Each structure stands twice: as structure tokens, then as C-alpha cells.
């Protein structure tokens, strides 16, 4: 059995960005605040 099929999802591989890196988190946070409009809050 071949366990390296292209269509199978590898659950052990991280997908996306690791935000434990402070530099990446500093870019992410303001962008998401603007996108989600956190300062306005829920009305």
C-alpha cells in the first residue's frame, strides 16, 4: 500500500503560518483588527 498518495491530507504537516513568531504576529494582528473592525465593537 502506498501511503504517499497526492490526494491524502498529511495531518502531521503544519498548514498555514505559525504565529508563535513575534514578527509574523505583529503583522497579522493589526491586519485582522482592521478586517474585523474590532475597535468599533458589536452594536
Beta strands, then each sheet from edge to edge (+ up, - down):
end
